[in-house]
Amino acid sequence: MSLPRRLAYRCYRMMPGKLRTRMVRMFTPNFTVGAVVLLRDESSRLLMVRKPGERGWSLPGGLLNRHESPAAAARRELFEETGVEVSEVTSAQPNALLYPRAQQVDMVFTATVDSSVSLKPDRVEIEQAAWHDMSRLPEVTVATARLLAAFQSGPYADYLPDAPDSAQAIAALVKPAPKK
């Protein structure tokens, strides 16, 4: 170990416990954790929601409450936003998507329901909830396009950009998918 590093460790160990804890917290990255649900019906249609003031459709989901498991948060958010209640969600593969610049992690879950289930969107948080055919998805938000691309899902499967932050790639992601 180099001399500067040894000196830094020695100084750190000499600090009072509370100060060491503060320093660790200050330099440790903090991430917000969310849960997102890819909910399909028997016809493989995808449930999407449209939030007030947002351009494009997104997937049901939201942030975890303190001490809440990601799966419980996924079920809760799905019910709060759409009125759809599921008893079980399955971890998608990959299970988590990391957005380092936004310091956010989305835990992704899947579930399937009967197509006759009624949608009762929360009119405060959700403007509209609807089923969409995977081959004809509407315009989606940037985050949703990235998520669908990561899961190679639907018409956005081929749009995974090499440089996800480039403006051109993002513009391609949010355009409606080409009809075949």
RAFEN-V687767 format. One record per helix or strand of 3 or more residues. SS is the DSSP state (H for helix, E for strand). FROM is the first residue (numbers start at 1). LEN is the number of residues. Records with the same first field share a line. If there is no record, write none. Layout:
SS=FROM-LEN / FROM-LEN
This chain:
H=3-12 / 17-11 / 70-13 / 134-3 / 142-9 / 154-6 / 167-8
E=32-10 / 46-5 / 61-3 / 90-10 / 104-10 / 128-5
